Amino acid sequence: MSDEIDPEIAALIGGSVEEYRPSGPQAKAAPGARPGPGGLPPAPDFGTLFGELGVDGDHKEKRESDVDLSRKGFAPIERLEAEKPASWFSDPAYYKTALNGEGEEAQRVHELLGKYVKATDPKDRGVYRQQLVSAYWYLASKIALRSIGGQAPLAKKLTVRFSALLPSLLSPEMADVFQRVIFEKEIDEPVYYVDEWMRAVATGMVAPSATDEVKPRAKGGGDERSHYQALMQRLQGKRDSAEGIMKSKSEERRQLESLLKERVDIICAHESQPGLLHVPAPYSEAQKRTMGELSEIVRRMVAADKELGQTVSDYERAGDELKSVADKMGNAPEARADLQTLAQEFETVRQMTKLCIGRQGNHFPILSREYFHGGIRDIGTRENVVKLLSWIESIDCEAFCRPYKNTLHRIVPFIVLLPCYGDQGICWEPFDRFNRATSRGRVALPMYPKNLALAVITAVADLRWQVAKEKASYYWMEEGLTGNYYQNFTSRKLKGDVKEFFIQDYLAWITKESEGTQKLDKEVRGIFWRYIPFAQEIKDKLKGRSYIYQELYQKDVNRSLSDGY
């Protein structure tokens, strides 16, 4: 989708695109750098030294879809709730403002909601409840388009963000809890409430989500431009990946050079031979061992330098191709965002919601004290979710990593927070179909689950499975994580959805096995140990807990020695 915005959407949005960029104390927080080899201090981060400049010296304007491959983790969360509670729900005109200007859909929801609240017969209440579900989603689709505007009424934004349509459905305590949620985006992570997500799509900062439906041909040559945009995404991914590898390999070579200097200094440091004047002592045993390390360090330096040279060529070639396609696209007719695109995106949000809830779940669409009883730590707020994702990554250190040219890239997916009573998160897309190298995937999380931690873990598990499956492609039942797990699944003659079994095993892996409590089948534990490795400190802790973990740890050592890992 182009950055050109349809006039109708521009009128709806209002304000500036900058309003939804992160701001606040954590907006520019940089994660800690990893130490260099031999205990050397880490090099300064590229972004710290050069700001928004790319490796070619050009200024790079940060977009929501851009991935910083130099980041190694989430920035610490400084606060989980606002310093002072807001007074959103104390406005007596809140409900009227939320429905104002929405036409027949608003009237329909108002009537059904009144009947539902007043109904005493369980059967009548069930009928009104079911009718209210579909009627509310028609209304919400209209409110969502109005909520993206910079001057949109707060009541409409809160309705889309929290499904908080009628304040009287909330208890005073519940209203106070939600009014403590931090409203503005202060964290520089790709986590969005629904109103923010719709605005990001409307402004072109994020591309619309992929669907199975075939979109109609755009007028005025839009198909031609879309073709060039898809090609540009592919080339952009190649160039971004090459840039990340260049930085990684140049830093690796620098650290090895420093290590070489350190080892040479150790070898060249001589004490005097006792009893003899100006005669240096022979090499010590430690110095002789250090000499043996030099050839390995030099070998690794040459390998890093060779990969650096190859990557520079890849980067330059991708840049040339990108410029060529950009020139061609400049001559193609503009493809503009339209209201149909936004309506389709909100329908995708609804489908995400259904998947998070499940067929047997609670599909009631409005926030109510009848169904939610938790505190602020139980809500899927942006801050709570990022804190949980950081905790999961501290255990599954490659949770958000994707391999590309033998290099692991850490790429956190887009995360959309859905105001629903679902109990599991889902992965909608493992990555963009046009850019497998550096694009973000898309994950949806329910905001009002019974257990928020489990909902987030299931989302990461789904992401893990789909990334591994797409990587293996046609061989997903034979190779890698999914192949080994599927073969174990069939050998045990289990029935059902293999992915659901995987998700449950991943839950046990993160919550139980990481603490040394053995819950998984022996073969499954071995598969997870290799393809979903724990952080090294957890491995070191577990190897002393049980012979089972000690054996797995030794297999790691053997694979690393044989260069087969």
N, C-alpha and C positions, 0 to 999 in steps of 0.2 A: 504494500500500500504506500502511496506517495505521501510526502509531507504536506502536499496541497490538500486543503480541507474544503469540503463543500460549504457554500454560503449558509445553508440551513444549519449545518453542524457548528459553523463558526458563531452563528447567532446563539445557539444553545450553550456553547462552551463559555464564551465571554472570558474576560480576564487574560492571564498569561499562562503559557505552557509551563513556565518556570515555577508556578505555584505548587506543582506536585513533585518537584525535585526535593530530595532530602534536605533538611535544614536542622540546625540544632547542634548540640554538643557532640553527637556521634556521626554527623554527616561526613566528616573527613577523617574519621578514625582509621588508622592503619593497623593491620594485624601484626603480631610479632614475627620477626624474621627467624628462620631456622639457622642454627649455628653452622659454621663451615666445618670442613673436615679437619681432624687433628685439633679440635677445640678452638679453632681460629674464630675471631669475631665475625659476624655476618657483614656482608657488604651493604652499603646504603641502598634502600629500595629505589628502583628506577623512577617511580612516580614521585618520591620524595625529592630527588635531585632535579627532575625535569618537569614536574607538574603534569600538565595535560599534553606534553609534546610526545610524539611518537618517535620511534628509533630513527626515522628519516628526517626528524627536525620539524615536521609539519605539526601545526596545532590540531589537536583532536578534541572535538566537542563531545562530551560524554552523553550517551543516550541510555535509555532504560535497558535496552537489549544488549548493550556492550558488556563484555566480560573482562575483568581484570585477572589475567592468568597468573599474576604475581602474588595474589592474595592466598594465604595459607589457612585462613580460618575466619570465623565470625568475630566482629568487634564485641567487646564486653557490653552487656546491657547495663546502663547506668541507673535506670529506673523503670519499674514495671507499671506504674500508674501515675496519673497527673498529680502535681503538688496540691492542687485544690480542686474539689469536685465542681463540675459545671452545673448549670441549671436548665438543661435542655428540656426536661419533661415538666418543668413547673409552668411553662407557657400555656395558658388556658386555651389559646387558639392553635395549639400544636396539631391536633387531629384535623382541624379544618384546613390548615395550611398544607398539610401533607396531601389532602385529597383535592385541593383547589385546582381547577383548570383541567382535570383529568376526565371530564365528561361522563358518559354512560358507565364506563368501567368503575369509576369511583362510586357512583350511585349503587351499582350492583353489589360491590363489596360492602358498602355501608349497610345496605338492607340485610345481607346475609350475616354480617357480623353481629348486627342487632338481634336477629333471630337466634343465632348460635349462643350468644351470651344469655339470652332470656329463656332459652329452652330448658325444660325440666325433665322431659322424657328422653331417656338415653337414645332411643331409636331416632327421634326427631333431631336430636343433637348430632348424631352420627351422620345423618343425611345433610344437614346444614354444613357440617365440618367438611364433608367431601366436596360439596359445591363451592365452598369457600376456597379450597385449595386451588382449583382451576381459575376461579374468578380473580383471586389475588395475583396470580402470575400474569394475567392479562394486564392488570393494573400496574404491577411492578415494572413491566416492560416499558410502559409509558413514563412512569416516574423516573426510571433509570436514565432515560434520555434527558430528562430535565435536571437530574441531579449532577450532571457533569459540568454544568455551567459555573463559572466563577461567582456569579451572583445568585446561584440557585438557593432557594430557601433551605435553611438548616434542617427543617423537619423532613424535607424530601430526601436529603442526603442521609439522614439517620434512618429513614425508612428503608432505603436501599442497603445501607451498611449493616444495620442490626436487625432488620425486619421489625423495627419498633414503630408500628403504625399507630397504636392506641395506648397512650401512657397509662390509662386506667387498668389495663391488663397486667401492669407491673405492680408489685408491692413496693412500699416506700423504701425498704431495704434494697430491693432489686434495682430500683431506679437510681439509688445512691451508688451502687456498685458500677453500673454502666456509665454514670456520669464521671467516674474516676478513670475511665479509659482515655489514654492519650489520643487526641483527635488528629493532630498533624503528623506527617511522616518525618520522623527525626532520625531514623535508622537507614544507613546506606546499604540496604539489602532489598532484593526484588520481591518483597512481600506486600500484598495489596488487599485492601477491602474492595468490595464489588464496585462501589461508586468511583474509587480511584482507578480501578482496572478499566472501567468503561471510558473514563476520561483519557487514560493512556492510549487506548485503542483509537479513540476519536481524534486525538491530536497526532496520530501517526508515530508516537513514541514506541509503541508495541504493535506488532502485526496481529491481525485477527487470528484466532485459534483455528486450527485445521479441523475440517468436518468431512464426513463421508459424502455430503451432498455436492452435486456438480453445480457450480455457480454459472449463471447465464453470461453469455458473451457481453463484454462491456462495449459501449458505443464509442465511436471515434478512435478505434485502434487501441483500446485499452488492453487487449490481449497481447499485443506486441510489446507494450511497455511492461506488462506483468511478466512476460518471458524474460526480458532483460533484467528485471528486478530479481527474479529467481536466480538467474545466472550471476548477478552481482553478489547476492547473498552467499552463493557457493564460493566465489572467488574471495569475498571478504573473509569468510571462515578460513580459507587456506592461508591468506595473508596474516590474519590475526594469530593463527596457530604458529606460523613460521616466526612471527615476531616474538611470541612467548617462548618458543624453543631457542631462538637466538639469545634472548636474555638469559635463559636457563643455562645454555651451554657456555656462554661467555663468562657467566658467574662461576660455573663449575671449573672452567679452565683457570680463572683467576685464583680460586681457592687452592687448586692443585699446584699452581706456581708458587703461591705463598707457602704451601706445605713443603714443596721441594726446597725452597730457600731455607726453611726452618731445619730440614733434615741435613742439608749441606753444612749449615752453621754448626750443627751438632758434631758432624764428622770432622770438621776443620778446627774444632776447639781442642787444643792439646795442653795437658799439664806437663811440667818438667819431670824428667826421670829422676827419682830420688837419688841423691848422691852425685849426680852429674850436672855440670854447668852447661847451660844453653842447649841441652839435648832434650827434645820433646819425647814424651812417653809414647810407646807404640799404641796402635789403636786398641781401645778397650773392646770387650765382648759386645757391649751395647752399641758401640760405633760400628762394629762389623755387621751387626744385625740391621742397623740403619742403612748401611750400604746395600743390603739385600732388598730394601724397600724401594730404592731409587728407580730401579728398572720398571717396577709396577706403576709407580707414580708417573714416570715419563710415558709409559704405554697408555695410561688413562688420559694424560694430557693430549697426546697425539690423536686419540679416538675422539675426545671432546672437540679438538680443533678441526678434525675432519668433518664432524657433524655440523659444526658451526659454519664451515665453508659451504657445505651443501645447502644448509638452511638459508644462508644469505642469497644463494642463487634462486631458491624456491620463492623467497620473499620478493625479490626483484621481478621474477617472472610473473608472479601473481599480481604484483602492482601494475605491471605493464598491461596485463590482460584486463585488469579492473578498469584502468583508464580508457582502454579501447571500448569496453562495453558501456562505460559511462558516457562516452562521446556518442555512441550509437543511440543510447537511451535518450540523450538530450534532443534528438531529432524525432523521437516518437511522441505521439499525442499524450497529453497528461491523463493519468488515471486518478480519479478523485474519490476520496472517501464519501460515502453516502449513508443515508439513514438506514437503508436496507442492510448494509454491512454491520452497523451497530445493533440493529434488531437481531440479526443472525448471531452476533456475539453474545447477546443476552440470552438467546435461546440455548447457546452452548453452555452458558453459566447454569441455566436450569437443568440441562442434562448432567452436568457435573454434580449438581445438588442431588439429583435422583440417585446417582451412583454412590455418593457419600452416605446417603440414608439407607439404600437398599430397599428391596420390595416389601419386606416386613417391618420396616422402620416407621418412625413417626414423621409423616409428611406435612404436619400442620405448619403453615408458612409464616405465622406471625409470632413474634416474641411474647411469651406469656409466663406468668408465675406458675401456671398449671403444669408446665413442662420443664422449666429451668429453675434449679434451686441452689446453684453454686455461688461461690464468691468470685472475685476478680481473677484469682489464680486458675479458676476452672474455665474461663472464657478463652477462646482461641484468638486472643489479641495479637497484634504484630509482635509485641515485646515478648509475650509468653512463648509464641511459636519459635522465634529466633533463638531464645534461650534453650528450648528443647532441641532444636536442630543442632546447636553447638554441643549439647550434651551427647547426642547420638554420634556426632562426628568425632568426639573425644574417644568413643568406643570403636566405631566402625570408621577408621581413619580415611577410607577411600569411598565413603558413602556418596560423595558428589563428584567423583573423579571419572573421567572418560579417557581411554587410551587413544592416542593419535601419533603414529610414527614412533612407537615405542616410548612415548612420553605421556605421563598421566597429567591431564589438565583438570584442575578443580573448577567446576562450573555449577554454581548454585542455580537451580531452576526457578522460574517464575512461580510464585505461590499465591493463589487466590483464596482469600478467607471468605467462606460462604456462611451466611447467617441461617443455619439449619440445625436440626437435632440429630444429625448423622453421627455415627460412631467410628467411621473409618475414613482415612484420607485416600485419595486416588491419584494416579499419574495419568494425565490426559494425553500428553505427548512426551516422549523421552528426550526429543530434541527436534529442531526444525527440519523438515524433510529436505530443504534445499541447502542446509548448512549443518552437516553432521559433526564438523570439527569443533566449532566454538559456540554454537547457538545454545540458548537456554531451553530446557524442557519446560513443561507446565504441569503443576501439581495443584490439586484443590484440597482444602481442609475444612471440615465443619467447625463452626465456632462454638457450638453448644453440645459437645459429646459428653457421655457419662465419664469418660477418662480421656483427658486431652493428650497425655503422654502416649497412650496406646494409639490414638488417632494419628498422631504425627509419625509414630514408628511404622504404622501400616502404610502410610504415604511413602516413606522412604523405602520400605520393602518393595512396594509396587514399582517405584522408580528404578530400584536396583534390578528387578526382574526384567522390566521392559528395555532398559539400556543394554543389559547383557543379551537379551533375545534379539534385539535389532542388530547388535554387533555381530552375533553369530549368523544372522540372516537365515538362509535355507537350512543351515546345519544346527539350528538352535536345539534340536533334540539329541545332538551328538557331541557338541563341543562346548567348552567353557563352563560357566556356572550353570546355565539352564540345561545344557546337555547332560552333565554329570548328575544334576539333581533329577532330571526326567528319567534317566536310566535307573537311578536308585528307586524312584517312585514306582516304575513299572516292575522292577525286580521284587519289590515288596507287595505287589499285586494290590495296590491301593486304588480306590475308586473316587472319582470326583474331579474337581478343577485343580490341576497341578499347581497353578499359581496361588490358589487359596492355601494349599498345604505349605507352600514356600513362605507365604506371609506369616503364618502361624509359627513356623520354625524360626523365622527371622525375629519374631517377637521374643521367643525363648532365648535366642542367641544374644540379643541385646540386654534383656532384663535378667536372665538367669545364668547362662553359660559365661558371660563376662565376669560374673561374681564367683565362678567356680562350682555352681550348682548344675550338675549334669542332668539335662532334660531331653537332649536330642539323641536320635539313633546314632550309633557309632559312625556309620558311613556318612551320614548327613553332617555330623560334626567335622569329619575330615574334609568334606567338600567346602563347608563354610570357612574352616580354618585357612584353607588355601585361597579361595576366591573372594571371601569377605573377611580379610584379616583384621584382627584386633590391633589397636595401637600397641607399639612395642612394649611400653611399660606394663600393659595388661598381660601380654604374653609372658613377660618376665615374672610377673606375679603368679600366673596360673601354673607355670612349669614346676613350681615348688609345691603346688596344692595336691597334685595327683599324678600317678604314673601315666594316665591317659593323655594329659596335657603335655607331660614331659616328652612322651613319644612323638606327639605332633610337633613340638618345638624342635626335636632332633631332626625330624624330616625336613623342616625349614633349613636347618644348618646344612644338611646333606645336599639339598637342592642348590643352595647358594654356592657351595664349594664346587659343584659340578657344572655351574653356570646354566643349569636347566630350569631355574626358577624364573 
